[in-house]
Amino acid sequence: MEPKLCKKGHSYFPVLNAKGKLKECPECNRVRARAWNASNKERHRARSKKWVENNRERHLAKVASDYASNRKERIAKTIAWQRANPDKYNAKQRAWCKANLGKMNAKTAKRHAAKMQRTPKWLTNQHYEQIKEIYLSANALGLTVDHIVPLQGANVSGLHVPWNLRLLPASINYAKGNKTGGV
């Protein structure tokens, strides 16, 4: 079967619908549907919501599949948006933290426990003073304290000691996360 040209010049393979009539060109159909959706946003939103409610499993499978196949692109797009809109991102983060206090408290407690477990008993008072000075400097300069070798790394865990600490801007430190390596 040879492709056919529609009135708008799109090339497509003709297909019969259930009533035996030729279906519309798929590209023309997409353009028409996008235009209708744009001019009927509320109806489109309601239809989409109803479809998702009636097809929950299919929807979740498609979302998971799309996410898995475009994971790197989505992460890059999210990071780019966060960097382009720091005020909006920070506001969203604060709102999420406020709405999820239990999760935030659990995360903070886990990090505190890890830090305590990763602080060796053999540290001297001079070492504790150095750590305190590093944190005070970070606060005064508007920076964050980074563990060069993370306390909760995937392959290796560092210690909470002065020589494993450095000052970094928050954006770089948070982008680094629990990864080892230079910044």
C-alpha positions in Angstrom: 0.0 0.0 0.0 1.3 3.4 -0.9 1.2 6.5 1.3 -1.5 9.1 0.5 -1.3 12.9 0.8 -3.9 14.7 2.8 -5.3 18.2 1.8 -2.6 19.8 4.0 0.2 17.8 2.3 1.0 15.3 5.1 2.0 11.8 3.9 0.2 8.9 5.6 -1.0 5.4 5.1 -4.8 5.3 4.7 -6.6 3.1 7.3 -10.3 2.3 7.5 -12.3 2.9 10.7 -14.9 0.6 12.2 -17.6 2.0 9.8 -15.4 1.3 6.7 -14.6 5.0 6.1 -11.1 6.3 5.6 -9.6 7.7 8.8 -8.3 11.2 8.9 -4.6 11.9 8.4 -2.9 11.3 11.8 -0.9 14.5 11.7 -4.1 16.6 10.9 -5.9 14.7 13.7 -3.1 15.7 16.2 -3.2 19.3 15.1 -7.0 19.4 15.4 -6.9 17.8 18.8 -4.2 20.1 20.1 -6.2 23.1 18.9 -9.4 21.8 20.6 -7.5 21.0 23.8 -6.1 24.6 23.9 -9.4 26.2 23.4 -11.3 23.9 25.8 -8.8 23.6 28.6 -11.3 22.9 31.4 -13.2 20.2 29.4 -9.9 18.7 28.3 -8.6 18.6 31.9 -11.9 17.0 33.1 -11.8 14.4 30.3 -8.2 13.6 31.1 -8.9 13.3 34.8 -11.8 11.0 34.1 -9.8 8.8 31.7 -7.0 8.5 34.3 -9.5 7.5 37.0 -11.0 4.8 34.7 -7.7 3.5 33.4 -5.5 3.8 36.5 -3.3 0.8 35.8 -2.7 1.7 32.2 -1.9 5.3 33.2 0.6 4.3 35.9 2.3 1.8 33.5 2.6 4.5 30.8 4.0 7.1 33.2 6.5 4.5 34.6 7.5 3.6 31.0 7.8 7.2 29.9 9.8 8.1 33.0 12.2 5.1 32.5 12.8 5.8 28.8 13.4 9.5 29.3 14.9 9.5 32.8 18.2 11.3 32.0 16.4 14.0 29.9 13.8 14.6 32.6 16.5 14.9 35.3 18.5 17.4 33.1 15.3 19.4 32.4 14.4 19.5 36.1 17.9 20.6 37.1 17.8 23.3 34.4 14.4 24.6 35.6 15.7 24.6 39.2 18.7 26.7 38.2 16.6 29.0 36.0 13.9 29.5 38.7 15.7 29.4 42.1 13.0 31.4 43.9 10.2 29.2 42.7 12.2 26.1 43.4 13.0 27.2 46.9 9.4 28.1 47.6 8.3 24.7 46.4 10.9 23.0 48.6 9.8 25.0 51.6 6.1 24.2 51.0 7.0 20.5 50.6 9.0 20.5 53.8 6.2 22.2 55.7 3.6 19.7 54.3 5.9 16.7 55.1 7.3 17.5 58.5 7.4 13.8 59.5 9.5 12.9 56.5 11.8 15.8 57.0 12.2 15.0 60.7 13.0 11.4 59.8 15.6 12.5 57.2 17.2 14.9 59.7 17.3 12.3 62.4 18.9 9.8 60.0 21.6 12.3 58.9 22.3 13.2 62.5 22.6 9.6 63.5 25.0 8.9 60.6 27.1 12.0 61.5 27.3 10.7 65.1 28.3 7.3 64.0 30.9 8.7 61.6 32.5 10.9 64.3 35.4 9.0 65.7 36.0 8.7 69.4 39.7 9.6 69.0 39.0 13.2 67.9 40.6 15.7 70.3 39.1 18.9 71.6 41.2 20.8 69.1 39.6 18.8 66.2 36.1 19.6 67.6 37.1 23.3 67.7 38.3 23.1 64.1 34.9 21.6 63.1 33.1 24.3 64.9 35.2 27.0 63.2 34.5 25.5 59.8 30.7 25.6 60.5 30.9 29.2 61.8 32.9 30.3 58.8 30.3 28.7 56.5 27.5 30.5 58.2 29.4 33.9 58.1 30.2 33.5 54.4 26.8 32.2 53.3 28.2 28.8 52.3 27.5 25.2 53.2 29.8 22.6 54.7 30.5 19.6 52.4 31.9 16.3 53.4 34.5 15.5 50.7 33.9 11.8 51.2 30.2 11.6 52.0 29.0 10.2 55.4 26.4 8.1 53.6 28.1 7.3 50.3 27.0 4.3 48.2 30.5 2.7 48.0 32.4 4.5 50.7 31.6 6.4 53.9 33.7 9.3 55.1 34.3 10.5 58.6 33.0 13.7 60.3 36.5 15.1 60.8 38.0 18.5 60.0 40.1 17.3 57.1 37.0 15.8 55.4 35.1 19.1 55.5 35.2 22.0 53.0 33.1 25.0 52.2 30.9 25.1 49.1 28.0 27.2 47.7 24.7 25.4 48.5 23.9 24.8 44.8 27.1 22.9 44.2 26.9 21.0 47.5 23.3 19.9 46.9 24.1 19.0 43.3 27.0 16.8 44.5 24.7 15.0 47.0 26.2 11.8 48.4 28.8 11.4 45.6 32.5 11.3 46.0 34.7 13.4 43.8 35.9 16.9 43.0 33.7 19.8 42.3 
